[in-house]
């Protein structure tokens, strides 16, 4: 008998699932959802096929990525539409039917009743999620998406569903009326979905600059797409995001605005999921007190220790995860944003002196009359006008900078492009890096002034090659992009490689501007203009300026 009591399943779950799954309503809803997902998937397939008619990009990966992102977004919208409705009446319906007191009179504890209500309500939502997995598996026939990407999307959807379920359950117990609880739950959901984007857009319009991506941390949409962003390499999966975004850049949905730090930023879902989990835990503990018939807020030592202990364990688990993954993110900062003087002390490569020519020294004791040299007046470089109305910049390359300083500045740019500022998979990804030996300012912000192209000196190239040895890629210098080997079928850089084009180093008073770009294929590239500031007598990469482009 004791064993039967110990291992018996929660009767609330059994009762609720029987009432939900009996009849044809549940199965009709499930069938309708799957048919809708299938129809929209086919529509997206046809849309991508039409777009790929005018491109040399391989069709199969683009189709897989478009279907994957579309199905993930539809699953998220389905969760947002259904979850509050099935949980916001869980407790309040018992009060409206006058069965709440009878439920409290059973041997079940309030915590067991609450857990049973939540699990039974979320079970139906989880069935809808897992039922779509076979449809998701069709993506693998096209390629472009890995099992890991699908696993991350599934985890994000489950966490969001659990959070929305607990929010509905909380308002059901707090307000005591199903109608009120449902309305308030959906209001909170709408605010979470759209308020971050409203603040993001408002900040963009008012400041004319890229807002901090932290504004989007509470949005379930950005949470999902920041998790699957590494699998969306091409431009075609982004087109439908462009349409629903009202013309705003799809990067807004991924929380991947311009990075002002010299290091690898964590994906936004690394912050969103712990916040969602903490909200779920806290609201669940509060709801446990709300379902109690009396003495709701008379907390004993046992209750306080249990609640604070659970929150403490959760926070410790999140902190442990961040510590275990710091080598992939925070600890990489030293490689990218290292000051020039520190690099010069640790890794500088001395330039060999020139080989002396014939002996032209005078004989010992000879008297040589030397006329004083006439000093050559220093003519400051002429600034190039900026028709776009921006700042005036001095033409490069690198007026007044030594070759070793220029090399170390360019090294920071290459590190930043390779490790941070790309959307072509999780870093490090490229095995071959081809750096063009001729500068090109057009790869940065087109609104800034341009200086003529210049060939980078050989000694500068040698220093860069040696100082880039820490990157997990082979470095090659190429005189022009046409010499870079490309795959004949995909037109991508062969050997899983990328092309880096550097602009001139434009010297201002206390800052430097360096345009640069990274290109994987003709339709997969991006560029920006980096800003360096003088910090402790060293040039350090501090951010970007102007327009950033990507295709």
C-alpha positions in Angstrom: 0.0 0.0 0.0 2.8 2.4 0.8 4.5 1.6 -2.5 1.3 2.3 -4.3 0.9 5.6 -2.6 4.5 6.5 -3.2 4.6 5.9 -6.9 0.9 6.8 -7.8 0.6 9.4 -10.4 -1.0 12.8 -9.7 -4.8 12.3 -9.9 -5.2 15.9 -11.1 -3.2 15.2 -14.2 -5.2 12.0 -14.9 -8.5 13.8 -14.5 -7.5 16.9 -16.5 -6.0 14.9 -19.4 -9.0 12.7 -19.6 -11.3 15.7 -19.8 -9.1 17.4 -22.4 -8.4 14.4 -24.7 -11.9 12.8 -24.7 -13.9 13.6 -27.7 -12.8 14.8 -31.2 -12.0 18.4 -30.3 -8.4 17.8 -29.3 -7.6 15.6 -32.3 -9.3 18.0 -34.7 -7.3 20.9 -33.3 -4.1 18.8 -33.6 -4.9 17.9 -37.2 -5.8 21.4 -38.1 -2.5 22.7 -36.7 -0.4 20.2 -38.6 -2.3 20.9 -41.9 -1.7 24.7 -41.4 2.0 24.1 -40.8 2.2 21.9 -43.9 0.4 24.4 -46.1 2.6 27.4 -45.0 5.7 25.3 -45.3 4.8 24.5 -48.9 4.1 28.2 -49.6 7.5 29.1 -48.2 9.1 26.4 -50.3 7.6 27.8 -53.5 8.5 31.4 -52.5 12.2 30.5 -52.0 12.2 28.5 -55.3 11.0 31.5 -57.2 13.7 33.7 -55.7 16.4 31.3 -56.4 15.7 31.3 -60.1 17.7 34.5 -60.4 20.6 33.4 -58.3 23.5 31.0 -58.5 23.3 30.2 -54.8 22.7 26.5 -54.1 19.0 26.0 -53.7 18.9 23.1 -51.2 20.4 24.7 -48.1 18.5 27.9 -48.7 15.2 25.9 -48.8 16.1 24.0 -45.7 17.0 27.1 -43.7 13.8 29.0 -44.9 11.6 26.1 -43.9 13.3 25.6 -40.6 13.0 29.3 -39.6 9.4 29.5 -40.8 8.3 26.4 -38.9 10.0 27.6 -35.8 8.3 30.9 -36.0 4.9 29.3 -36.6 5.4 27.0 -33.6 6.2 30.0 -31.4 3.1 31.8 -32.6 1.0 28.7 -31.9 2.4 28.4 -28.4 1.7 32.1 -27.7 -1.9 31.7 -29.0 -2.8 28.5 -27.1 -0.9 28.4 -23.9 -2.5 31.3 -22.0 -6.0 30.0 -23.0 -5.4 26.6 -21.5 -3.8 27.7 -18.3 -5.6 31.0 -17.4 -8.8 29.1 -16.4 -7.1 26.2 -14.5 -7.7 27.6 -11.0 -10.4 30.1 -11.6 -12.7 27.6 -13.3 -12.7 25.6 -10.1 -13.8 28.6 -8.2 -16.5 29.5 -10.8 -17.9 26.0 -10.6 -17.8 26.1 -6.8 -15.6 23.0 -6.7 -12.5 24.7 -5.4 -13.3 24.1 -1.7 -14.0 20.5 -2.5 -10.7 20.2 -4.2 -8.9 21.8 -1.2 -10.7 19.3 1.1 -9.0 16.3 -0.7 -5.8 14.8 0.8 -3.9 16.5 -2.0 -1.6 19.3 -0.9 -2.0 22.7 -2.7 1.4 22.2 -4.3 0.3 18.9 -5.8 -2.9 20.5 -7.1 -1.0 23.3 -8.7 1.5 21.0 -10.2 -1.2 18.7 -11.6 -3.1 21.7 -13.1 0.1 23.1 -14.7 1.3 19.7 -16.1 -2.0 18.7 -17.5 -2.5 22.1 -19.2 1.1 22.1 -20.7 0.9 18.5 -21.7 -1.6 19.5 -24.5 0.7 22.3 -25.6 3.7 19.9 -25.6 1.8 17.4 -27.7 1.3 20.1 -30.3 5.0 20.9 -30.2 6.3 17.3 -30.5 3.7 16.4 -33.1 5.4 18.9 -35.5 8.8 17.2 -35.1 8.2 14.9 -38.1 7.4 17.9 -40.2 10.6 19.6 -39.0 12.5 16.5 -40.0 11.7 17.2 -43.6 14.2 20.0 -43.4 17.1 17.5 -43.2 16.3 16.3 -46.7 17.3 19.8 -48.0 20.2 20.4 -45.6 21.5 23.7 -44.2 20.3 22.8 -40.7 21.9 20.6 -38.1 20.3 18.4 -35.4 21.8 20.8 -32.8 20.0 23.7 -34.3 16.7 21.8 -34.1 17.4 20.8 -30.5 18.1 24.4 -29.5 14.9 25.5 -31.1 12.9 22.8 -29.3 14.4 23.8 -25.9 13.6 27.4 -26.4 10.0 26.6 -27.4 9.6 24.4 -24.3 10.9 27.0 -22.0 8.7 29.7 -23.5 5.7 27.4 -23.2 6.4 26.7 -19.6 6.8 30.4 -18.7 3.5 31.4 -20.5 1.8 28.5 -18.8 2.9 29.6 -15.3 1.9 33.3 -16.1 -1.6 32.1 -17.0 -1.8 30.0 -13.9 -0.6 32.9 -11.7 -3.3 35.2 -13.0 -5.9 32.5 -12.7 -5.1 32.1 -9.0 -4.7 35.8 -8.4 -7.8 37.2 -10.1 -10.2 34.2 -9.6 -12.1 34.8 -12.8 -11.3 33.0 -16.0 -12.2 35.9 -18.3 -10.1 38.4 -16.4 -7.2 36.0 -16.1 -7.2 35.2 -19.8 -7.3 38.9 -20.8 -4.5 39.9 -18.5 -2.4 36.9 -19.6 -2.7 37.9 -23.2 -2.0 41.5 -22.4 1.3 40.5 -20.7 2.1 38.2 -23.7 1.5 41.0 -26.2 3.7 43.4 -24.2 6.5 40.8 -24.1 6.2 40.2 -27.9 6.0 43.7 -29.2 7.0 46.2 -26.5 10.8 45.4 -26.8 10.5 46.0 -30.6 8.7 49.3 -30.1 11.3 50.5 -27.7 14.0 49.3 -30.1 12.5 51.1 -33.0 11.8 54.3 -31.0 15.4 54.3 -29.8 16.6 53.9 -33.4 14.5 56.8 -34.6 15.3 59.2 -31.8 19.0 58.6 -31.6 19.7 57.7 -35.3 22.0 54.9 -34.0 21.8 51.2 -33.4 20.2 50.6 -29.9 21.6 48.1 -27.4 20.4 44.6 -28.1 19.6 44.2 -24.4 16.3 45.9 -25.2 15.2 42.8 -26.9 16.1 40.3 -24.2 12.5 39.8 -23.0 11.1 39.1 -26.5 10.3 35.4 -27.2 10.7 36.1 -30.9 14.3 37.4 -30.5 15.0 34.6 -28.0 14.0 31.9 -30.6 15.8 33.5 -33.6 19.0 34.2 -31.6 19.2 30.5 -30.9 18.8 29.3 -34.5 20.7 32.2 -36.1 23.9 30.2 -36.7 21.9 27.9 -39.0 20.6 30.8 -41.1 23.5 31.7 -43.3 21.9 32.8 -46.6 19.8 35.8 -47.4 16.6 33.9 -48.5 15.5 32.7 -45.1 15.5 36.4 -44.1 13.1 37.7 -46.7 9.9 36.8 -44.9 11.4 38.3 -41.7 11.9 41.5 -43.6 8.3 41.5 -44.6 6.9 40.9 -41.1 9.4 43.4 -39.7 7.8 46.2 -41.8 11.1 47.0 -43.6 13.3 46.9 -40.6 16.5 44.9 -40.8 16.1 41.2 -40.0 19.1 41.5 -37.7 16.6 43.1 -35.3 15.0 39.7 -34.8 18.3 38.1 -33.9 19.5 40.7 -31.5 22.7 41.1 -33.5 23.2 44.8 -33.7 26.6 46.4 -34.0 29.0 45.1 -31.4 30.9 47.7 -29.5 33.1 45.3 -27.6 36.2 43.6 -28.8 35.2 40.1 -28.0 32.7 37.4 -28.8 29.2 38.4 -27.6 27.0 35.8 -26.2 23.8 34.9 -28.1 20.9 36.8 -26.7 19.1 33.6 -25.7 21.9 32.9 -23.2 20.4 35.8 -21.2 16.7 35.4 -22.2 16.3 31.7 -21.2 17.7 32.2 -17.6 15.4 35.2 -17.2 12.4 33.2 -18.4 13.3 30.4 -16.1 13.6 32.7 -13.1 10.3 34.3 -13.9 8.7 30.8 -14.2 10.2 29.7 -10.9 9.3 32.8 -8.9 5.7 33.0 -10.2 5.2 29.3 -9.5 6.3 29.7 -5.9 4.0 32.7 -5.5 1.1 30.8 -7.1 1.7 28.0 -4.6 0.8 30.5 -1.9 -2.2 31.8 -3.8 -3.9 28.4 -4.1 -3.8 27.9 -0.3 -7.3 28.4 1.2 -5.9 30.2 4.3 -2.7 31.7 5.8 -1.3 32.3 2.4 1.4 34.7 3.4 2.3 33.2 6.8 5.6 31.8 5.7 7.4 29.3 8.0 11.1 28.7 8.1 10.7 25.6 6.0 8.8 27.5 3.3 11.3 30.3 3.2 14.3 28.0 3.2 12.8 25.9 0.4 11.9 28.9 -1.8 15.2 30.7 -1.3 17.1 27.4 -1.7 15.4 26.7 -5.1 16.1 30.2 -6.3 19.7 30.0 -5.1 20.3 26.6 -6.8 18.8 28.0 -10.0 21.0 31.1 -9.9 24.1 28.9 -9.1 23.3 26.7 -12.1 23.1 29.6 -14.4 26.3 31.1 -13.1 28.0 27.7 -13.5 26.8 27.5 -17.2 28.3 31.0 -17.8 31.5 30.0 -16.2 31.8 26.8 -18.2 31.2 28.6 -21.5 33.3 31.6 -20.7 36.2 30.3 -22.8 34.1 30.6 -25.9 32.9 34.2 -25.2 34.3 36.4 -22.5 37.8 35.0 -22.3 38.3 35.5 -26.1 38.3 39.3 -25.6 42.0 39.4 -25.0 42.7 38.1 -28.5 40.5 40.7 -30.2 40.8 43.9 -28.2 44.4 43.6 -27.0 46.0 47.1 -26.9 48.7 47.7 -29.4 51.5 48.4 -26.9 50.7 45.1 -25.0 50.8 43.2 -28.2 54.0 44.9 -29.2 55.6 43.7 -25.9 54.4 40.2 -26.2 54.2 39.3 -29.9 55.9 42.0 -31.9 58.1 40.8 -34.8 61.2 42.8 -35.3 61.9 44.0 -38.9 65.3 42.9 -40.1 67.6 45.9 -40.9 68.5 46.5 -44.5 71.6 44.7 -45.8 74.4 47.3 -45.9 75.7 48.2 -49.4 79.3 48.8 -50.5 81.8 50.4 -48.1 81.4 54.1 -48.6 82.8 55.3 -45.3 85.7 57.8 -45.6 89.3 57.0 -44.7 90.3 57.4 -41.1 91.3 61.0 -40.2 89.7 62.5 -43.2 87.9 65.8 -42.7 84.4 66.1 -44.1 82.5 69.3 -44.3 78.8 68.9 -43.9 76.4 71.6 -44.7 73.4 72.0 -42.4 70.4 70.4 -43.8 67.5 72.6 -44.7 64.5 71.3 -42.8 61.6 70.3 -45.0 58.4 71.9 -43.9 55.8 69.3 -42.8 52.7 69.7 -44.9 49.6 68.3 -43.3 47.5 65.9 -45.4 44.5 67.4 -47.2 41.2 66.2 -45.8 38.8 64.6 -48.1 35.4 66.2 -48.2 32.4 64.0 -47.2 29.4 64.7 -49.4 27.2 62.8 -47.0 27.7 65.4 -44.3 29.7 63.2 -42.0 33.1 63.9 -40.4 36.1 64.9 -42.4 38.7 62.2 -42.4 42.3 62.3 -43.5 43.4 60.0 -46.3 45.4 57.0 -45.4 47.0 54.7 -45.3 48.0 55.4 -41.7 49.7 58.8 -41.8 52.3 58.9 -39.1 52.0 55.2 -38.0 54.9 52.8 -38.1 54.4 49.5 -40.1 54.3 47.5 -36.8 51.5 49.8 -35.5 49.6 49.4 -38.7 50.0 45.7 -38.6 48.7 45.4 -35.1 45.7 47.6 -35.9 44.8 45.5 -38.9 45.3 42.4 -36.7 42.6 43.6 -34.4 40.3 44.1 -37.3 40.9 40.6 -38.7 40.3 39.1 -35.2 37.1 41.0 -34.9 35.8 39.9 -38.3 36.8 36.3 -37.8 35.6 35.8 -34.2 32.7 38.3 -33.8 31.3 40.2 -36.7 29.9 37.5 -39.0 26.7 35.4 -39.2 28.1 32.4 -41.0 28.2 29.8 -38.2 29.6 29.6 -34.7 33.2 30.8 -34.5 35.8 29.7 -35.3 34.4 28.5 -38.6 36.7 29.4 -41.5 39.7 27.2 -42.3 41.2 29.5 -44.9 41.5 33.3 -44.7 42.4 35.2 -47.8 43.5 38.8 -47.1 43.6 41.2 -50.0 46.8 43.1 -50.3 45.3 46.2 -51.8 43.1 48.5 -49.6 39.6 49.3 -50.5 37.6 51.9 -48.5 34.4 51.1 -50.3 34.0 47.9 -48.2 33.0 50.1 -45.2 30.4 52.8 -44.8 29.7 54.3 -48.2 28.7 57.6 -46.6 32.2 58.2 -45.3 34.9 59.8 -47.4 37.1 57.4 -49.5 40.8 57.4 -50.0 42.6 55.9 -53.0 43.5 52.2 -52.9 47.0 51.4 -51.7 49.1 48.3 -51.7 50.1 47.1 -48.2 53.9 46.9 -47.7 55.5 43.5 -47.6 57.0 44.0 -44.1 53.5 44.8 -42.8 52.2 41.6 -44.4 54.9 39.5 -42.8 54.2 41.0 -39.3 50.5 40.3 -39.7 51.0 36.7 -40.8 53.1 36.0 -37.7 50.7 37.8 -35.3 47.6 36.0 -36.7 49.1 32.6 -35.9 46.6 32.2 -33.0 43.6 32.0 -35.4 42.6 28.4 -36.3 42.9 29.1 -40.0 45.6 29.4 -42.7 46.3 33.0 -43.7 47.0 33.8 -47.4 47.7 37.2 -49.0 46.1 37.8 -52.4 46.5 40.8 -54.7 42.9 40.7 -55.9 39.7 38.8 -55.2 39.7 37.2 -58.7 42.7 35.1 -57.6 40.9 33.5 -54.6 39.9 29.9 -55.4 36.1 29.4 -55.5 34.0 26.2 -55.5 32.7 25.7 -59.0 29.2 24.5 -57.8 28.5 26.8 -54.9 30.7 29.8 -55.9 31.8 30.0 -52.3 35.4 30.3 -51.2 36.9 26.9 -51.4 38.2 25.1 -48.4 35.6 26.6 -46.1 37.3 29.9 -46.5 36.6 33.6 -46.5 38.0 36.8 -48.0 38.9 39.7 -45.8 39.2 43.1 -47.5 40.9 45.9 -45.5 40.5 49.6 -46.0 43.0 52.4 -45.3 43.7 53.5 -41.8 42.2 57.0 -41.5 43.9 59.0 -38.8 42.0 61.6 -36.8 43.0 63.4 -33.6 42.4 60.7 -31.1 40.7 58.0 -33.2 41.3 55.9 -36.2 38.7 54.6 -38.8 39.4 51.3 -40.6 36.8 50.0 -43.1 36.8 46.2 -43.6 34.6 43.4 -44.9 34.4 39.6 -44.9 33.0 37.7 -47.8 32.2 34.0 -48.1 30.4 34.1 -51.4 29.1 36.7 -53.8 25.8 36.7 -51.9 27.2 36.1 -48.4 29.2 39.1 -47.2 29.2 42.0 -44.8 31.2 45.1 -44.0 31.5 48.0 -41.6 33.9 50.8 -40.4 35.8 50.1 -37.2 36.7 52.8 -34.6 40.0 52.8 -32.7 40.7 55.0 -29.8 44.0 56.0 -28.1 43.9 54.3 -24.7 47.0 54.3 -22.5 49.2 55.2 -25.5 47.8 52.3 -27.5 45.3 52.1 -30.3 42.4 49.8 -29.2 39.4 48.7 -31.2 36.3 50.2 -29.4 33.4 49.8 -31.8 32.0 50.7 -35.2 30.6 53.8 -36.8 28.3 54.6 -39.7 26.3 52.2 -41.8 26.8 48.4 -41.7 25.9 46.4 -44.7 25.2 42.7 -45.3 24.0 40.6 -48.1 
